Amino acid sequence: MRFSIFAFVTQVTVLVVALAAVHRPLGAYLARAADDAGHLRFERWIYRAAGVGADSTQTWKAYARSVVAFAPRGHLRGTGTGGSERRP
């Protein structure tokens, strides 16, 4: 495998430009999400579709049930990291 300085510089440049483009809106969204001031329209739609109360909290028992329900799915697919790696 050869190292290409042009490919490296291009990749770093694209990453920096992408981060510069999204840092303000993403930061504002995260600050609003952490502030508990309310929910955006698409968030309320997702909560409604999932049948979850928008302002409800998750208990440790509910969290444990979800871990028990969804953790084995990753292991069934292979390595637990999405199944993209091949097993010997």
N, C-alpha and C positions, 0 to 999 in steps of 0.2 A: 504494500500500500504506500503510495507516494503522498507526501505532504505538499499541498498547494497553498502558497501564501495568498494568492488571489482569492481562492475559495474561502480561506479563513477570514480575510479582511471583508469580503462580501457578506459572509454570514454574520460577523460581528456588527457590521454596519446595518444590516437589515434588522437585527435584534434591537439595536439601540434606537433606530427609527421607530420600530413597532412599540417599544416601551415608551418612547417620548410621545407617541400618538395616543396611547391609552392611559397614561398615568393619571391625568386629571379626571376624566370621567369615571375610571375604575376606582380611584381614591374617593371621589365624591359618593359613589354608590356604596362602597364599603363603610364609609362614615355614616351614611344614612341608615344602612342596615344595622349597624352596631348601636345606633341611637334609639331604636325602638319608637321612632316618631310616627311610623305608619308603614304601610306596604304599598308597593307599586301595583299597577293594574295587573300585569302579567303574573306577579307573585300571588295575588289573591286568586287569580284564575287557576293557577297550579294547585294552591291549597284546596280550592273548591273541588277540583277534579280528583284530588287524592282523598278527599273526605276528611281533611284535617282542619281543625280550628286554627285560624291565622295567629291568634295570640295565645294559644295553648302551649304549655311547656311539656317536655318529654321527661318522664320519670325514669329512674334507673332501671326499673323492671321492663318498661317499654323498649329502652335501648338494648337491654340484654336479649329480649325476644328478637329484635331485628338483627342483632349480631348472630344469634344462633340460627336464624332463618336464612341469612344471606351469605355468611362466611363459607359454608360448604360448597356453594356454587362455584367459587373461585377454585377450590381444590378439585372439583369434578372436571373443570376445564383443563387442568394441567398443573401448573405450578402455583396457582393462587395469585398470579400477577397479570391475569388476562388471558393466559393460555397461548401467547404468541411464541413462546420458546418450545422447541421440540425436546421431548424426552428421549433418552437413549434406548 
